[in-house]
Amino acid sequence: MIALLRVFVVVIFALFMFIFGCGYCLLSPRNPKHVYTFGRLFARMSRLFGIKLELRLPENALQQTQSIYIANHQSNWDMFTVSAAVTPRVVTVGKKSLVWLPLFGQLYWLTGNILIDRANKAKAKGTIDQVVDSVKNSKVSVWMFPEGTRSRGRGLLPFKVGAFHAAIAAGVPVVPIVCSSTSHLKLNRWNNGHVIVEMMAPIPTEGLKKEDVRHLAKECHKVMKEKLASLDQEVSVLNQGRGS
């Protein structure tokens, strides 16, 4: 019954957001400010799912210099959890196929996000060049999911190197964002307990070259894996305390 009620409310809310959101974005299409606006709106829906979402940002996070943001990618719950960490003038990189999703795909494109064709390696390389150009020629930062696919409870998957190529080529730091595991979340559970999303300190890329890409990817994977384990342990204690 809880699940049906939530699905009904989410569908109504999503339809309202997507329809009026698309109309709103048409006033200034492809403006990166929209990603921040809608990211925060989606994150607020976490309460509807019984999630106690805690966002941890560095003191200067909203004034961060241009960066490549990387986050772990777990499931569709990301839309309501890790989206809370989106900062102003950040656009994301997603699969080109997203544009065909009714309403969501159109909103995703109108908000200024970058679409990548993962099935075509030549086009994928072109997208990395596009990411670099966006950072160099504008004031935007770019958010990427270096795992390349949803982990679905399998921990932090190996990283693809595109995000790190882009960071080194653009000469900007990498900012890791880690969301505690969400595999315990259930649509039909009233209280889903805590989820913590934490933005970590920037990892500089100054002086790094192409041959340093894999080392940078490994370094980022290491610190994010350790942070994920730490957050999961903390969440486990918090949820036990709440009896969830």
C-alpha positions in Angstrom: 0.0 0.0 0.0 2.8 2.4 0.9 4.6 1.6 -2.4 1.4 2.3 -4.4 0.8 5.6 -2.6 4.4 6.7 -3.2 4.3 5.7 -6.9 1.1 7.7 -7.3 2.5 10.8 -5.7 5.8 10.6 -7.6 4.0 10.2 -10.9 1.9 13.3 -10.3 4.8 15.3 -9.0 7.1 14.1 -11.9 4.5 15.0 -14.5 4.0 18.4 -13.0 7.8 19.0 -12.8 8.6 17.7 -16.3 5.8 19.5 -18.1 6.2 22.8 -16.3 9.9 22.3 -16.0 10.3 22.0 -19.8 8.2 25.1 -20.3 10.4 27.0 -17.7 13.6 25.9 -19.4 12.4 27.0 -22.8 12.6 30.5 -21.5 16.4 30.0 -21.4 17.2 26.6 -23.0 20.4 24.8 -22.2 21.2 27.2 -19.3 23.3 25.3 -16.8 21.6 27.0 -13.9 18.6 24.7 -14.5 20.6 21.6 -13.5 21.2 23.0 -10.0 17.5 24.0 -9.7 16.1 20.6 -10.6 18.8 18.6 -8.9 17.8 20.1 -5.6 14.0 19.6 -6.3 14.5 15.9 -7.0 16.6 15.6 -3.8 13.8 17.0 -1.7 11.6 14.1 -2.8 13.8 11.8 -0.7 11.6 12.6 2.2 8.6 11.1 0.3 10.5 7.8 0.3 11.2 7.8 4.0 14.9 8.7 3.5 16.7 10.9 6.0 19.2 12.5 3.6 22.2 14.2 5.0 24.3 16.3 2.7 27.9 17.2 3.6 29.5 19.9 1.6 32.8 21.7 2.1 32.4 25.3 3.4 33.2 26.8 0.0 31.3 24.2 -2.1 28.9 26.6 -3.7 31.8 28.9 -4.8 34.0 26.1 -6.0 36.3 26.8 -8.9 35.6 24.9 -12.2 36.0 21.2 -11.6 35.2 17.8 -12.9 32.9 16.2 -10.3 32.8 12.5 -10.1 30.2 10.4 -8.1 29.4 6.8 -7.5 26.4 5.6 -9.6 24.2 3.0 -7.8 20.6 2.9 -9.1 17.6 5.0 -9.9 17.7 6.2 -6.2 20.6 8.4 -7.3 18.0 10.8 -8.7 16.7 11.5 -5.2 19.9 11.2 -3.2 23.2 12.1 -4.8 21.4 14.9 -6.8 21.5 16.9 -3.6 25.2 17.6 -4.1 24.8 19.3 -7.5 26.2 22.8 -7.2 25.5 25.9 -9.4 26.8 25.9 -13.0 27.3 22.2 -13.1 26.1 20.1 -16.0 26.2 16.3 -16.1 27.2 13.8 -18.8 24.6 11.1 -19.6 23.8 8.4 -22.2 22.4 9.8 -25.5 19.5 7.3 -25.1 18.1 9.4 -22.2 16.8 11.9 -24.6 14.1 9.4 -25.8 12.6 9.0 -22.3 9.3 10.8 -22.4 9.4 14.2 -20.6 12.5 13.3 -18.5 14.7 13.1 -21.6 13.5 16.4 -22.9 14.0 18.1 -19.5 17.5 16.5 -19.3 18.5 18.0 -22.6 16.9 21.4 -22.0 18.7 21.9 -18.7 22.0 21.9 -20.6 23.4 18.5 -19.9 25.8 16.7 -22.2 24.7 13.5 -24.0 27.2 10.9 -25.0 26.9 7.9 -27.4 28.7 5.2 -25.5 28.2 2.7 -28.3 30.4 4.7 -30.6 33.9 5.1 -29.3 34.8 7.9 -31.8 31.8 9.9 -30.7 32.6 9.2 -27.1 36.0 10.7 -27.6 34.4 13.6 -29.2 32.2 14.1 -26.1 35.3 14.2 -23.9 36.7 16.9 -26.1 33.3 18.6 -25.8 33.6 18.4 -22.0 37.0 20.0 -22.1 35.8 22.7 -24.4 32.8 23.4 -22.1 35.1 23.9 -19.2 37.7 25.9 -21.0 35.3 28.2 -22.9 32.6 28.7 -20.3 32.2 28.9 -16.5 30.6 25.5 -16.2 31.9 22.5 -14.3 31.0 18.9 -15.4 29.6 16.0 -13.3 30.4 12.5 -14.5 29.8 8.9 -13.3 33.2 7.2 -13.9 31.9 3.7 -13.3 29.9 4.1 -16.5 27.0 2.0 -15.3 24.9 1.4 -12.1 26.6 -0.7 -9.5 23.3 -2.1 -8.1 24.7 -3.1 -4.7 28.1 -4.3 -6.0 30.1 -1.6 -4.2 32.3 0.8 -6.2 32.9 -0.6 -9.7 36.2 0.0 -11.6 36.4 3.5 -13.2 36.5 4.3 -16.9 39.1 7.0 -17.6 37.1 9.6 -19.6 36.5 11.9 -16.6 40.2 11.9 -15.7 41.3 12.6 -19.3 38.9 15.6 -19.3 40.2 16.9 -15.9 43.8 16.8 -17.0 43.2 18.2 -20.4 41.1 21.1 -19.0 43.5 21.7 -16.1 40.9 21.5 -13.4 40.7 19.5 -10.2 38.6 16.4 -9.7 36.0 16.6 -6.9 34.8 13.2 -5.6 31.3 12.9 -4.3 30.2 9.7 -2.5 26.7 8.6 -1.6 26.4 5.8 1.0 25.0 2.6 -0.3 21.3 2.7 -1.2 20.7 -1.0 -1.8 18.7 -1.2 1.5 16.1 1.3 0.3 12.7 -0.2 -0.2 9.7 1.4 -1.9 7.3 -0.3 0.4 9.1 0.5 3.7 7.8 3.6 5.6 11.2 4.4 7.2 14.2 3.9 4.9 16.7 5.4 7.4 19.7 7.5 6.7 21.6 8.1 3.5 24.7 10.4 3.5 26.0 12.2 0.5 29.5 13.8 1.0 31.5 16.0 -1.3 35.2 15.4 -0.7 38.2 17.7 -1.0 39.3 18.5 -4.6 42.1 16.4 -6.0 44.5 18.7 -8.1 45.6 17.8 -11.6 48.2 20.6 -12.0 51.3 19.3 -13.8 49.7 16.0 -14.7 49.9 14.7 -18.3 48.1 12.1 -20.4 50.3 9.3 -19.0 49.1 10.1 -15.5 45.4 9.5 -16.3 45.2 5.9 -15.0 47.2 6.8 -11.8 44.7 9.7 -11.2 41.8 7.3 -11.7 43.2 4.8 -9.3 43.8 7.5 -6.7 40.3 8.8 -6.9 38.9 5.2 -6.8 40.9 4.5 -3.7 39.7 7.5 -1.7 36.1 7.1 -2.8 36.1 3.4 -1.9 37.4 4.2 1.5 34.9 7.0 2.0 32.0 4.7 0.9 33.0 2.1 3.4 33.2 4.8 6.1 29.8 6.2 5.3 28.2 2.8 5.1 29.6 2.0 8.6 28.2 5.3 9.9 24.8 4.8 8.3 24.6 1.3 9.7 25.1 2.6 13.3 22.6 5.4 12.7 19.9 3.1 11.2 20.4 0.6 14.1 19.8 3.4 16.5 16.6 4.3 14.8 15.5 0.7 14.7 15.2 0.7 10.9 
